[in-house]
């Protein structure tokens, strides 16, 4: 199915005249021109002035409205991505054949946390968790550069001593930061450590920090130590945040809870995802579907 640019529905007094989308206005412009100009001319054998001019004028107005809405659709899409993506509200998102959009009532107003806690770390979506981790290291005088983004909602970042600039562009990273938020108590095994070692070899670093709101099993801890991978689970990260000066801790907290910090961002295009459901259960799907087919698992 081709991607479609969808504009916000028009609810004004003239909406019945030109429809709710740019496609509606375009089709009505064609219909008015055919019925009011082409068809009378074919039947009468000549132009019918009493119908020709009103039909031509109305066709021009409808065509101008279609072009105006089409341009607005591209402007809205450009705010979220440089590519032409489908921008749909949660209520208007188009599900696939078996993947229905999970709709619910109005979202309850939740007061934002005023202090750090394990519960807060467990509610941060993966992209916000990465932002908090990067900001934490920035407070320590380090800078980061994106290395890779995983389809599972993980991110690998090269860490550098000091700020990056054109003068020290050839500076080698001293470590790799691997970060991925997780809802609830998820235990990380040795497979994730082995995968991180492969990324370290590709980037060319001998040290890494594995951060996330989770636990590590014994096999992961045993494999991480000789590989110079520092494992930072939710409790340890909370302790590190607690040792920050009050002003720095508050800055990070403000960053963590700004806007929608719980709905996961799409690993593919960065848009906020929407809950979907198929015969296998619930999951997070990109709102730009079918242009972007990225998905993330949803904890029960």
HUPEQUI-V444851 format. One line per field, one symbol per residue. ss: DSSP state (H for helix, E for strand, C for the rest). psi: psi as a letter, one per 30 degrees, with the letter a starting at -180 (. if undefined). A space follows every 10 residues. Layout:
ss->???
psi->???
This chain:
ss->CCCCCCCCCC CCCCHHHHCC CHHHHHHHHH HHHHHHHHHH HHHHCCCCHH HHHHHHHHHH HHHHHHHHHH HHHHHHHHHH CCCCCCCCCC CCCCCCCCCE ECCCCCCCCC CCCCCCCHHH HHHCCHHHHH HHHHHHHHHC CEEEEEEEEC CCCCEEEEEE ECCCCCCCCC CCCCEEEEEC CCCCCCEECH HHHHHHHHHH HHHCCCCEEE ECCCEECHHH HHHHHHCCEE EECHHHHHHH HHCCCHHHHH HHHHHHCCCC CCCCECCCCC CEEEEEEECC EEEEEECCCC CCCCEEECCC
psi->klkkkklkkk glfgefegaf lfeeeeeeee eeeeefeeee eeefglkjef eeeeeeeeee eeeeeeeeee eeeeeeefff lfljlkjkle ffkjlaefik kjklakkkkk kkkglkleee effkleeeee eeeeeeeefg glllkkelkl fghlkkkkkl kakkleehfg kkkflkkkkj lkkajkkkaf eeeeeeeeee eefhlgklkj klialkleee eefeefghjk kjaeeeeeee efflleeeee eeeeeegkbj gekkkkfeff lklkklkaff aklklkfgkg ekgklklkk.
